[in-house]
Amino acid sequence: MRRSIPELLAPAGSLDVRAAVANGADAVYLGVEKFNARDDDAQLSFDDLAQAARLAHARGVRVYLTFNVLLKPAELREALLHLGDCIDCGIDAALVQDLGAIRLIQQIYPGLEIHGSTQLTVHDTAGARLLQQMGVSRVVLARENSLDDIRAIRAAVPALGLETFVHGALCIAYSGQCFMSGMISERSANRGACAQSCRKDYLLTDANTQAELDRGYLISAKDLGAWEHLAAIAGAGIGCVKIEGRKKKPEYVATATRTYRAFLDEVANGTWNAAVPAERTEPLVQIFSRGFTGGMYGGRAGREYVTRTHPDNRGAVLGRVIGRARGDLLVSLTRPLDPGDGIGLEHPDGAAHGNTGFAVTRVRTLREEGGRVTQAIGAPEDVPDGWVVVRSSQPSLLEQARASFATVLPPEQESRIQLHVRAAGSAGTPLTLVWTADADSVTVTSAVALSPATQHSLDAARLREQLGRLGGTPFTLGALDTSALEQDLFLPMKVLNDLRREAVTGLLAAGDRASGERLTTRQLAIDGALSGGWTMPAPRWQRERPRFRWTCSCGILRRPWPVSGRSSTRWRNKAFPSGCARRPSSGRTSAGSLISGSRWTRRW
């Protein structure tokens, strides 16, 4: 029996959403121009979005918009209009961080599915319950959650969709909560401009003695590769697993998506083995990795969470240098090298102690035995024995990735709108054409009267030929009704062409008016929400606790005050009417002294 498995969500940092769609993604997530936590290198235009949505939807793949930054008050109107434009392009859901924006979206776009983004740092049952109460349909859990945490959250909110990352880069801080880049370089990571401060080389010293304690990439996290936990993640109640990488190339997206698609299908079929052979994960290592960690799913990773030596893509470690022969380097490898491969050669104690690299131009295979291959490669410089051989690039893997989506043709332009035409007229009267497109209709009448035909009569075939010339417009001719048009009549072709142009102009103007009206309605809804037509629900303590009315014995003050229950609460002097004899002469008074010294009466 096939087991239920999570949705596979892949990134789309460019128009090449084909890479994800062709390799088995169930959904893609992307950003459009602004208001998301990636910079300009990972943004689509609105035209790109519309095209990507058409391509994805044609193959049953959903499209999620990243709308995952905290919005400044001055940005709210523009951001909500931006979201509306994305909805018009065909998105299925939006990933949102800003809690206030969630409320506004629910009011202005009530049909839009909202996912709480990982920047909300939902890592416990309280956070998950809050988002469920707010009407969010899914939440992307913090990467720091263990499997036990996920099980507890699922038990607490069984109706809330849960999503989690299984592959890609890791932040050393909680997502959405890192201010290191902003402090060091004034580039906010939470606004899409991370300077990758955690990927820098640092020196750790004793603050008192200045003695060196450590150095290296001390806070550069490894990449997440949680394939060994997939079955447990599915069993814990996760409904969607996510691949990070909106700034990665399409070849990365294709490779990672294809690999996890295969893994998930095995989980579904009951053939999954968490002890994945190295050759199956080698494409993930090769395409991009800083070294992999299973993350926090199996428990807190500690020091194993950090690379320390490789802040960027390293590649696949294949073997070591074992000697020289006729000017070539002899290497013993687990996988053979091919011409065109890029290799790095590192000192046995780490690349910091020495490294070099070059593209392989000449290679000879000398022998293969015991699962290893010995090759002689042409090298521009001598390298000592024992140095580590790392394949930093593999053109054949890139070609394989490109080939996987090369046959997915770009989507055709958006389907054209069908125009249905009804023709009416008789000899001596003008030709009347009623053109209908969806909810819009235009009637045009010829300035020349119909006359009996001597040669070419105005039959259905001729009308369809002339009226169907709609190239360069968003329309195509649909049904043609000539039942109200007498037979054997004539009208010059120029008149027919003029009628067609007049109808198209009128329909385009009607469409523009409808679009303008829709935009105006949207703007009014946004302005109403932002100007106070919508109010924030009362704080929980006001909704759940009674309100008392404190009445001064002087009979002047009649003002309700919510009681916090804390004697340290302080009220300003203006709480007293100016004529009240018990108004403090200076300073502030606590709630306790105000009540005990001023003969106040508490009433429900």
MARZA-159423 format. One record per residue (C-alpha): residue number from 0; x negated, z negated, y negated. Coordinates in steps of 0.25 Angstrom, whole numbers, plus 2048, in hexadecimal, padded with zeros to 3 digits. Layout:
<rs>
<r NUM, <X, Z, Y>>
...
</rs>
This chain:
<rs>
<r 0, <800, 800, 800>>
<r 1, <7FB, 804, 7F2>>
<r 2, <7F7, 7F8, 7EA>>
<r 3, <7FB, 7F7, 7DB>>
<r 4, <7EF, 7F9, 7D2>>
<r 5, <7ED, 7F8, 7C3>>
<r 6, <7EE, 803, 7B9>>
<r 7, <7E0, 80A, 7B6>>
<r 8, <7DE, 80B, 7A7>>
<r 9, <7D2, 813, 7A2>>
<r 10, <7CD, 815, 794>>
<r 11, <7CE, 822, 78C>>
<r 12, <7C4, 822, 780>>
<r 13, <7C5, 830, 77E>>
<r 14, <7CF, 83C, 780>>
<r 15, <7C9, 83D, 78E>>
<r 16, <7D4, 834, 793>>
<r 17, <7D3, 83E, 79F>>
<r 18, <7C8, 836, 7A5>>
<r 19, <7D1, 82B, 7A7>>
<r 20, <7DD, 833, 7AB>>
<r 21, <7D6, 83B, 7B5>>
<r 22, <7CF, 830, 7BC>>
<r 23, <7DB, 827, 7BF>>
<r 24, <7DE, 81F, 7B3>>
<r 25, <7ED, 81A, 7B2>>
<r 26, <7EC, 817, 7A3>>
<r 27, <7E2, 81A, 798>>
<r 28, <7DF, 812, 78C>>
<r 29, <7DA, 817, 77F>>
<r 30, <7D8, 815, 770>>
<r 31, <7DD, 81E, 764>>
<r 32, <7D5, 81F, 757>>
<r 33, <7D6, 810, 753>>
<r 34, <7DC, 802, 756>>
<r 35, <7D5, 800, 763>>
<r 36, <7C8, 7F9, 767>>
<r 37, <7BF, 805, 769>>
<r 38, <7B8, 80D, 75E>>
<r 39, <7B9, 81C, 75B>>
<r 40, <7B1, 820, 768>>
<r 41, <7BE, 81C, 770>>
<r 42, <7C9, 822, 768>>
<r 43, <7D3, 82D, 76A>>
<r 44, <7DA, 834, 75F>>
<r 45, <7EA, 835, 75F>>
<r 46, <7E9, 843, 764>>
<r 47, <7E0, 83F, 770>>
<r 48, <7E9, 833, 773>>
<r 49, <7F5, 83D, 774>>
<r 50, <7ED, 846, 77D>>
<r 51, <7E8, 83B, 786>>
<r 52, <7F6, 835, 787>>
<r 53, <7FC, 842, 78C>>
<r 54, <7F0, 844, 796>>
<r 55, <7F2, 836, 79B>>
<r 56, <801, 836, 79C>>
<r 57, <801, 843, 7A3>>
<r 58, <7FA, 83C, 7AE>>
<r 59, <801, 82F, 7AE>>
<r 60, <7F7, 827, 7A7>>
<r 61, <7FA, 81D, 79C>>
<r 62, <7F4, 81C, 78E>>
<r 63, <7F1, 80F, 788>>
<r 64, <7EC, 80E, 779>>
<r 65, <7E2, 804, 775>>
<r 66, <7E7, 7FD, 768>>
<r 67, <7DF, 7F1, 76B>>
<r 68, <7D9, 7EB, 75E>>
<r 69, <7DE, 7E0, 755>>
<r 70, <7E5, 7E7, 749>>
<r 71, <7E2, 7E3, 73B>>
<r 72, <7EF, 7E2, 732>>
<r 73, <7EB, 7EE, 72A>>
<r 74, <7EA, 7F6, 736>>
<r 75, <7F8, 7F3, 73D>>
<r 76, <800, 7FE, 737>>
<r 77, <7F6, 809, 73A>>
<r 78, <7F3, 803, 748>>
<r 79, <802, 803, 74B>>
<r 80, <804, 811, 746>>
<r 81, <7F8, 815, 74E>>
<r 82, <7FE, 80F, 75B>>
<r 83, <80B, 817, 758>>
<r 84, <803, 824, 758>>
<r 85, <7FC, 820, 765>>
<r 86, <80A, 81D, 76B>>
<r 87, <80E, 82B, 766>>
<r 88, <802, 831, 76E>>
<r 89, <807, 82B, 77B>>
<r 90, <800, 81E, 77E>>
<r 91, <807, 815, 788>>
<r 92, <802, 807, 784>>
<r 93, <7F9, 801, 779>>
<r 94, <7EE, 7F6, 77C>>
<r 95, <7EF, 7EC, 770>>
<r 96, <7E7, 7E0, 76C>>
<r 97, <7EE, 7DC, 75F>>
<r 98, <7FA, 7D2, 763>>
<r 99, <800, 7D5, 755>>
<r 100, <7FF, 7E4, 758>>
<r 101, <806, 7E2, 765>>
<r 102, <812, 7DC, 75E>>
<r 103, <812, 7E7, 754>>
<r 104, <811, 7F2, 75F>>
<r 105, <81D, 7EC, 767>>
<r 106, <826, 7ED, 75A>>
<r 107, <821, 7FB, 756>>
<r 108, <81F, 801, 763>>
<r 109, <828, 7F9, 76D>>
<r 110, <826, 803, 778>>
<r 111, <817, 803, 779>>
<r 112, <810, 7FC, 784>>
<r 113, <806, 7F2, 77F>>
<r 114, <7FA, 7ED, 787>>
<r 115, <7F2, 7E1, 782>>
<r 116, <7E3, 7E5, 781>>
<r 117, <7D8, 7DE, 787>>
<r 118, <7D4, 7DA, 778>>
<r 119, <7DF, 7D0, 779>>
<r 120, <7D6, 7C8, 782>>
<r 121, <7E1, 7C5, 78C>>
<r 122, <7DA, 7BC, 796>>
<r 123, <7E4, 7B2, 79A>>
<r 124, <7F3, 7AF, 79D>>
<r 125, <7F6, 7AB, 78F>>
<r 126, <7F2, 7B8, 789>>
<r 127, <7F9, 7C0, 793>>
<r 128, <806, 7B8, 791>>
<r 129, <805, 7BA, 782>>
<r 130, <804, 7C9, 783>>
<r 131, <80F, 7CA, 78D>>
<r 132, <818, 7C2, 784>>
<r 133, <814, 7CC, 779>>
<r 134, <819, 7D8, 781>>
<r 135, <80C, 7DE, 785>>
<r 136, <80D, 7E5, 792>>
<r 137, <7FF, 7E5, 797>>
<r 138, <7F2, 7DD, 793>>
<r 139, <7E4, 7E1, 795>>
<r 140, <7DD, 7D4, 79A>>
<r 141, <7D0, 7CF, 794>>
<r 142, <7C4, 7D4, 79D>>
<r 143, <7C0, 7C5, 79F>>
<r 144, <7CB, 7C2, 7A8>>
<r 145, <7C8, 7BF, 7B7>>
<r 146, <7D2, 7C3, 7C2>>
<r 147, <7D7, 7B4, 7C2>>
<r 148, <7DA, 7B5, 7B3>>
<r 149, <7E2, 7C3, 7B6>>
<r 150, <7EA, 7BC, 7C1>>
<r 151, <7EE, 7B1, 7B8>>
<r 152, <7F2, 7BA, 7AD>>
<r 153, <7FA, 7C3, 7B7>>
<r 154, <801, 7B7, 7BC>>
<r 155, <805, 7B2, 7AE>>
<r 156, <80A, 7C0, 7A9>>
<r 157, <80E, 7C8, 7B5>>
<r 158, <816, 7D2, 7AD>>
<r 159, <80A, 7D5, 7A3>>
<r 160, <801, 7E1, 7A6>>
<r 161, <7F3, 7DD, 7A8>>
<r 162, <7E7, 7E7, 7A6>>
<r 163, <7D8, 7E4, 7A8>>
<r 164, <7CB, 7EB, 7A6>>
<r 165, <7C3, 7EF, 7B3>>
<r 166, <7B8, 7F8, 7AE>>
<r 167, <7B0, 7FA, 7A1>>
<r 168, <7A8, 7F3, 796>>
<r 169, <7AA, 7E4, 794>>
<r 170, <7AA, 7DC, 787>>
<r 171, <7A2, 7CF, 787>>
<r 172, <7AD, 7C9, 77F>>
<r 173, <7BC, 7C9, 781>>
<r 174, <7C1, 7D7, 77D>>
<r 175, <7C6, 7D7, 76F>>
<r 176, <7BF, 7CA, 76C>>
<r 177, <7B1, 7CE, 76A>>
<r 178, <7AC, 7CD, 75B>>
<r 179, <79D, 7CF, 75E>>
<r 180, <79C, 7DD, 75A>>
<r 181, <7A4, 7DA, 74D>>
<r 182, <79B, 7CF, 74A>>
<r 183, <78E, 7D6, 74C>>
<r 184, <791, 7E4, 747>>
<r 185, <79F, 7E3, 740>>
<r 186, <7A4, 7EC, 74B>>
<r 187, <7B1, 7E6, 751>>
<r 188, <7B2, 7E7, 760>>
<r 189, <7C0, 7E4, 75F>>
<r 190, <7C3, 7F0, 756>>
<r 191, <7BC, 7FA, 75F>>
<r 192, <7AE, 7FA, 758>>
<r 193, <7A6, 7F1, 762>>
<r 194, <797, 7F2, 760>>
<r 195, <794, 7ED, 76E>>
<r 196, <78D, 7E1, 769>>
<r 197, <78E, 7DB, 777>>
<r 198, <785, 7E7, 77D>>
<r 199, <779, 7E3, 774>>
<r 200, <76C, 7DD, 779>>
<r 201, <76B, 7CF, 775>>
<r 202, <761, 7C4, 774>>
<r 203, <765, 7B6, 778>>
<r 204, <75D, 7AA, 772>>
<r 205, <75E, 79B, 771>>
<r 206, <763, 798, 763>>
<r 207, <75A, 78C, 762>>
<r 208, <74D, 791, 768>>
<r 209, <74F, 7A0, 766>>
<r 210, <74A, 7A2, 774>>
<r 211, <74F, 7AE, 77B>>
<r 212, <759, 7AB, 786>>
<r 213, <75E, 7B9, 78A>>
<r 214, <75E, 7C7, 785>>
<r 215, <766, 7D4, 789>>
<r 216, <774, 7D9, 789>>
<r 217, <779, 7CB, 78A>>
<r 218, <788, 7CD, 787>>
<r 219, <789, 7DC, 78C>>
<r 220, <794, 7DB, 797>>
<r 221, <794, 7E4, 7A3>>
<r 222, <79E, 7EE, 7A5>>
<r 223, <7AB, 7EA, 7AD>>
<r 224, <7AC, 7F0, 7BB>>
<r 225, <7B7, 7E9, 7C2>>
<r 226, <7BA, 7F2, 7CE>>
<r 227, <7B7, 7E7, 7D8>>
<r 228, <7C3, 7DF, 7D2>>
<r 229, <7CD, 7EA, 7D1>>
<r 230, <7D5, 7E6, 7DD>>
<r 231, <7D6, 7D7, 7D8>>
<r 232, <7D9, 7DC, 7CA>>
<r 233, <7E5, 7E4, 7CF>>
<r 234, <7E9, 7D8, 7D8>>
<r 235, <7E9, 7CF, 7CC>>
<r 236, <7F4, 7D7, 7C5>>
<r 237, <7EC, 7E0, 7BC>>
<r 238, <7F5, 7EC, 7B8>>
<r 239, <7EA, 7F5, 7B1>>
<r 240, <7DB, 7F5, 7B3>>
<r 241, <7D3, 7FB, 7A7>>
<r 242, <7C6, 803, 7A5>>
<r 243, <7BF, 800, 798>>
<r 244, <7B8, 80C, 791>>
<r 245, <7BF, 813, 786>>
<r 246, <7B1, 816, 780>>
<r 247, <7AC, 81B, 78D>>
<r 248, <7AB, 82A, 790>>
<r 249, <7B5, 831, 798>>
<r 250, <7AC, 832, 7A4>>
<r 251, <7AB, 823, 7A5>>
<r 252, <7BA, 822, 7A4>>
<r 253, <7BC, 82C, 7AF>>
<r 254, <7B1, 825, 7B8>>
<r 255, <7B7, 817, 7B6>>
<r 256, <7C5, 81B, 7B8>>
<r 257, <7C3, 823, 7C4>>
<r 258, <7BB, 818, 7CB>>
<r 259, <7C6, 80D, 7C8>>
<r 260, <7D1, 817, 7CC>>
<r 261, <7CB, 818, 7D9>>
<r 262, <7C9, 809, 7DA>>
<r 263, <7D7, 806, 7D6>>
<r 264, <7DD, 810, 7E0>>
<r 265, <7D5, 809, 7EB>>
<r 266, <7DB, 7FB, 7E7>>
<r 267, <7E9, 802, 7E7>>
<r 268, <7E6, 807, 7F5>>
<r 269, <7E1, 7FA, 7FB>>
<r 270, <7D3, 801, 7FE>>
<r 271, <7CC, 7FA, 7F2>>
<r 272, <7BE, 7F3, 7F5>>
<r 273, <7B9, 7EB, 7EA>>
<r 274, <7AB, 7EC, 7EF>>
<r 275, <7A9, 7FA, 7E9>>
<r 276, <79D, 802, 7ED>>
<r 277, <793, 805, 7E2>>
<r 278, <794, 814, 7E3>>
<r 279, <7A3, 813, 7DF>>
<r 280, <7A0, 80B, 7D2>>
<r 281, <793, 812, 7CF>>
<r 282, <79B, 81C, 7C6>>
<r 283, <7A0, 811, 7BE>>
<r 284, <792, 80B, 7BC>>
<r 285, <78C, 819, 7B9>>
<r 286, <797, 81D, 7AF>>
<r 287, <795, 811, 7A6>>
<r 288, <791, 802, 7A9>>
<r 289, <789, 7F7, 7A4>>
<r 290, <78A, 7F1, 7B2>>
<r 291, <797, 7EC, 7B7>>
<r 292, <79E, 7DF, 7B9>>
<r 293, <7AB, 7DB, 7BF>>
<r 294, <7AF, 7D4, 7B3>>
<r 295, <7B6, 7C7, 7B3>>
<r 296, <7C0, 7CA, 7BE>>
<r 297, <7B8, 7C3, 7C9>>
<r 298, <7B4, 7B7, 7C0>>
<r 299, <7AC, 7B5, 7B3>>
<r 300, <7A0, 7BE, 7B4>>
<r 301, <796, 7B6, 7AC>>
<r 302, <788, 7BD, 7AA>>
<r 303, <78C, 7C8, 7B3>>
<r 304, <795, 7CD, 7A9>>
<r 305, <78A, 7D2, 7A0>>
<r 306, <780, 7DD, 7A2>>
<r 307, <774, 7D7, 79A>>
<r 308, <76C, 7E4, 79C>>
<r 309, <775, 7F0, 79A>>
<r 310, <77E, 7F1, 78E>>
<r 311, <782, 7FF, 790>>
<r 312, <784, 809, 79B>>
<r 313, <779, 808, 7A5>>
<r 314, <77D, 811, 7B1>>
<r 315, <77B, 810, 7C0>>
<r 316, <76F, 809, 7C6>>
<r 317, <76A, 812, 7D1>>
<r 318, <75C, 80D, 7D5>>
<r 319, <74D, 80C, 7D2>>
<r 320, <741, 813, 7CF>>
<r 321, <738, 813, 7DC>>
<r 322, <72C, 81C, 7D8>>
<r 323, <727, 82A, 7D3>>
<r 324, <725, 837, 7DA>>
<r 325, <71F, 844, 7D4>>
<r 326, <723, 83F, 7C6>>
<r 327, <731, 83B, 7CA>>
<r 328, <737, 82D, 7CA>>
<r 329, <73B, 829, 7D8>>
<r 330, <748, 821, 7D8>>
<r 331, <750, 81A, 7E3>>
<r 332, <75F, 81A, 7E0>>
<r 333, <76D, 817, 7E6>>
<r 334, <772, 824, 7E0>>
<r 335, <76B, 831, 7DD>>
<r 336, <768, 836, 7CF>>
<r 337, <76C, 844, 7CB>>
<r 338, <766, 84D, 7C0>>
<r 339, <76D, 84A, 7B3>>
<r 340, <76F, 83B, 7B6>>
<r 341, <76A, 831, 7AC>>
<r 342, <761, 826, 7B1>>
<r 343, <75C, 819, 7AB>>
<r 344, <74F, 812, 7B0>>
<r 345, <74F, 803, 7AE>>
<r 346, <744, 7F8, 7B0>>
<r 347, <747, 7F0, 7BC>>
<r 348, <749, 7E3, 7B3>>
<r 349, <753, 7EB, 7AA>>
<r 350, <754, 7F6, 7A0>>
<r 351, <74F, 7ED, 795>>
<r 352, <741, 7ED, 79B>>
<r 353, <740, 7FC, 79C>>
<r 354, <749, 808, 79E>>
<r 355, <749, 817, 79D>>
<r 356, <752, 822, 7A1>>
<r 357, <754, 831, 7A2>>
<r 358, <75D, 83C, 7A8>>
<r 359, <75A, 841, 7B6>>
<r 360, <755, 84F, 7B5>>
<r 361, <74E, 850, 7C3>>
<r 362, <751, 849, 7D0>>
<r 363, <74D, 84A, 7DE>>
<r 364, <753, 842, 7EA>>
<r 365, <748, 83E, 7F3>>
<r 366, <750, 836, 7FE>>
<r 367, <75D, 82E, 801>>
<r 368, <75D, 822, 80A>>
<r 369, <764, 815, 80B>>
<r 370, <76E, 818, 800>>
<r 371, <763, 81B, 7F6>>
<r 372, <75D, 828, 7F1>>
<r 373, <74F, 82A, 7EC>>
<r 374, <74E, 834, 7E1>>
<r 375, <742, 83A, 7D8>>
<r 376, <747, 83C, 7CA>>
<r 377, <73F, 843, 7BE>>
<r 378, <73C, 838, 7B4>>
<r 379, <736, 83A, 7A6>>
<r 380, <72E, 82D, 7A7>>
<r 381, <729, 824, 7B1>>
<r 382, <731, 818, 7B5>>
<r 383, <72B, 80C, 7BE>>
<r 384, <730, 809, 7CC>>
<r 385, <73C, 7FF, 7CD>>
<r 386, <743, 804, 7C0>>
<r 387, <752, 805, 7C2>>
<r 388, <759, 812, 7C2>>
<r 389, <766, 813, 7BB>>
<r 390, <76F, 81F, 7BA>>
<r 391, <774, 81F, 7AB>>
<r 392, <77C, 82C, 7AC>>
<r 393, <781, 835, 7B7>>
<r 394, <786, 842, 7B2>>
<r 395, <78D, 845, 7C0>>
<r 396, <796, 839, 7BE>>
<r 397, <79A, 83D, 7B0>>
<r 398, <79D, 84B, 7B5>>
<r 399, <7A6, 845, 7C0>>
<r 400, <7AD, 83D, 7B6>>
<r 401, <7B0, 849, 7AD>>
<r 402, <7B4, 851, 7B8>>
<r 403, <7BF, 847, 7BC>>
<r 404, <7C7, 84A, 7AF>>
<r 405, <7C2, 858, 7AC>>
<r 406, <7CF, 85E, 7B3>>
<r 407, <7D8, 855, 7AB>>
<r 408, <7DC, 85F, 7A0>>
<r 409, <7DE, 85A, 792>>
<r 410, <7ED, 858, 78F>>
<r 411, <7F5, 863, 789>>
<r 412, <7FA, 862, 77C>>
<r 413, <807, 859, 77B>>
<r 414, <813, 860, 781>>
<r 415, <81A, 869, 776>>
<r 416, <828, 866, 772>>
<r 417, <833, 86F, 777>>
<r 418, <83C, 876, 76D>>
<r 419, <84A, 87A, 772>>
<r 420, <850, 885, 76A>>
<r 421, <85F, 889, 769>>
<r 422, <862, 897, 763>>
<r 423, <86F, 89B, 75D>>
<r 424, <874, 8A7, 755>>
<r 425, <87C, 8B4, 755>>
<r 426, <87B, 8C2, 74E>>
<r 427, <87B, 8C0, 73F>>
<r 428, <878, 8B1, 73F>>
<r 429, <86A, 8AA, 73E>>
<r 430, <863, 8A6, 74B>>
<r 431, <864, 896, 74C>>
<r 432, <859, 88F, 754>>
<r 433, <85A, 880, 757>>
<r 434, <84D, 87A, 75B>>
<r 435, <84C, 86D, 762>>
<r 436, <840, 865, 765>>
<r 437, <843, 857, 76B>>
<r 438, <84B, 850, 760>>
<r 439, <848, 85A, 755>>
<r 440, <851, 866, 753>>
<r 441, <84F, 871, 749>>
<r 442, <859, 87D, 746>>
<r 443, <854, 88A, 740>>
<r 444, <85C, 896, 73B>>
<r 445, <857, 8A4, 739>>
<r 446, <858, 8AB, 72B>>
<r 447, <85B, 8B8, 732>>
<r 448, <868, 8BA, 73A>>
<r 449, <868, 8BF, 748>>
<r 450, <86B, 8CD, 74B>>
<r 451, <86F, 8D6, 757>>
<r 452, <862, 8DA, 75F>>
<r 453, <85E, 8E8, 760>>
<r 454, <852, 8E6, 769>>
<r 455, <84C, 8D8, 76A>>
<r 456, <857, 8CE, 76C>>
<r 457, <855, 8BF, 769>>
<r 458, <856, 8BA, 777>>
<r 459, <851, 8AD, 77D>>
<r 460, <844, 8B3, 782>>
<r 461, <841, 8B8, 774>>
<r 462, <845, 8AB, 76D>>
<r 463, <83D, 8A3, 777>>
<r 464, <831, 8AC, 774>>
<r 465, <832, 8AB, 765>>
<r 466, <836, 89C, 764>>
<r 467, <82C, 897, 76E>>
<r 468, <820, 89B, 766>>
<r 469, <81D, 88C, 763>>
<r 470, <80E, 88C, 764>>
<r 471, <807, 883, 75B>>
<r 472, <813, 87A, 75A>>
<r 473, <816, 86D, 763>>
<r 474, <822, 875, 768>>
<r 475, <826, 87E, 774>>
<r 476, <833, 885, 776>>
<r 477, <83C, 87F, 780>>
<r 478, <84B, 883, 783>>
<r 479, <851, 88F, 77B>>
<r 480, <860, 88F, 77A>>
<r 481, <866, 89D, 776>>
<r 482, <874, 89B, 77B>>
<r 483, <879, 89B, 76C>>
<r 484, <871, 8A8, 769>>
<r 485, <878, 8B5, 76A>>
<r 486, <871, 8C0, 772>>
<r 487, <86B, 8CD, 76D>>
<r 488, <867, 8C8, 75F>>
<r 489, <85B, 8CA, 757>>
<r 490, <852, 8C2, 74E>>
<r 491, <844, 8C6, 748>>
<r 492, <839, 8BF, 750>>
<r 493, <833, 8BA, 742>>
<r 494, <840, 8B2, 740>>
<r 495, <83F, 8AC, 74D>>
<r 496, <831, 8A8, 74A>>
<r 497, <835, 8A2, 73D>>
<r 498, <840, 89A, 743>>
<r 499, <836, 894, 74E>>
<r 500, <82C, 890, 743>>
<r 501, <837, 88A, 73B>>
<r 502, <83C, 882, 747>>
<r 503, <82E, 87D, 74A>>
<r 504, <82C, 878, 73C>>
<r 505, <839, 871, 73C>>
<r 506, <836, 86A, 749>>
<r 507, <828, 866, 745>>
<r 508, <82E, 860, 738>>
<r 509, <838, 859, 740>>
<r 510, <82D, 853, 749>>
<r 511, <825, 84F, 73D>>
<r 512, <831, 848, 737>>
<r 513, <834, 841, 745>>
<r 514, <825, 83C, 746>>
<r 515, <825, 838, 737>>
<r 516, <832, 830, 73A>>
<r 517, <82C, 82A, 746>>
<r 518, <81F, 826, 73E>>
<r 519, <827, 820, 733>>
<r 520, <82F, 818, 73D>>
<r 521, <823, 813, 743>>
<r 522, <81C, 80F, 736>>
<r 523, <829, 808, 732>>
<r 524, <829, 800, 73F>>
<r 525, <81A, 7FC, 73D>>
<r 526, <81C, 7F9, 72E>>
<r 527, <828, 7F0, 732>>
<r 528, <820, 7E9, 73D>>
<r 529, <814, 7E6, 733>>
<r 530, <81C, 7E2, 727>>
<r 531, <824, 7D7, 72E>>
<r 532, <82F, 7DE, 736>>
<r 533, <828, 7D7, 742>>
<r 534, <824, 7C9, 742>>
<r 535, <81A, 7C2, 74B>>
<r 536, <822, 7B8, 755>>
<r 537, <821, 7AA, 751>>
<r 538, <815, 7A2, 757>>
<r 539, <818, 79C, 764>>
<r 540, <818, 78D, 75F>>
<r 541, <823, 791, 755>>
<r 542, <82B, 798, 760>>
<r 543, <82A, 78D, 76A>>
<r 544, <82A, 780, 762>>
<r 545, <836, 77B, 75A>>
<r 546, <835, 77B, 74A>>
<r 547, <837, 76E, 743>>
<r 548, <83C, 76D, 734>>
<r 549, <835, 762, 72D>>
<r 550, <83D, 75D, 721>>
<r 551, <837, 755, 716>>
<r 552, <83F, 748, 712>>
<r 553, <83E, 74D, 704>>
<r 554, <848, 757, 708>>
<r 555, <841, 763, 701>>
<r 556, <839, 769, 70D>>
<r 557, <841, 771, 717>>
<r 558, <837, 77A, 71F>>
<r 559, <836, 77C, 72E>>
<r 560, <828, 77A, 733>>
<r 561, <823, 77D, 742>>
<r 562, <81D, 771, 748>>
<r 563, <810, 773, 74F>>
<r 564, <80F, 765, 755>>
<r 565, <801, 764, 74F>>
<r 566, <7FF, 758, 745>>
<r 567, <7F3, 75F, 73F>>
<r 568, <7FC, 76A, 73A>>
<r 569, <7FA, 76B, 72A>>
<r 570, <804, 770, 721>>
<r 571, <802, 774, 712>>
<r 572, <808, 76D, 707>>
<r 573, <811, 778, 704>>
<r 574, <819, 773, 710>>
<r 575, <81F, 769, 706>>
<r 576, <829, 76D, 6FB>>
<r 577, <823, 76B, 6ED>>
<r 578, <82D, 760, 6EA>>
<r 579, <82A, 758, 6F7>>
<r 580, <825, 74A, 6F4>>
<r 581, <81D, 74A, 701>>
<r 582, <815, 756, 6FE>>
<r 583, <806, 753, 700>>
<r 584, <7FF, 752, 6F3>>
<r 585, <7F3, 759, 6F8>>
<r 586, <7ED, 75F, 705>>
<r 587, <7F5, 762, 712>>
<r 588, <7FC, 758, 71B>>
<r 589, <7FD, 759, 72A>>
<r 590, <80B, 75A, 731>>
<r 591, <80A, 74C, 736>>
<r 592, <807, 745, 729>>
<r 593, <812, 74E, 722>>
<r 594, <81C, 74A, 72C>>
<r 595, <819, 73B, 72D>>
<r 596, <816, 739, 71E>>
<r 597, <822, 741, 718>>
<r 598, <82E, 73D, 720>>
<r 599, <831, 74B, 726>>
<r 600, <83C, 74D, 72F>>
<r 601, <83B, 756, 73B>>
<r 602, <847, 75E, 73F>>
<r 603, <84A, 769, 749>>
</rs>
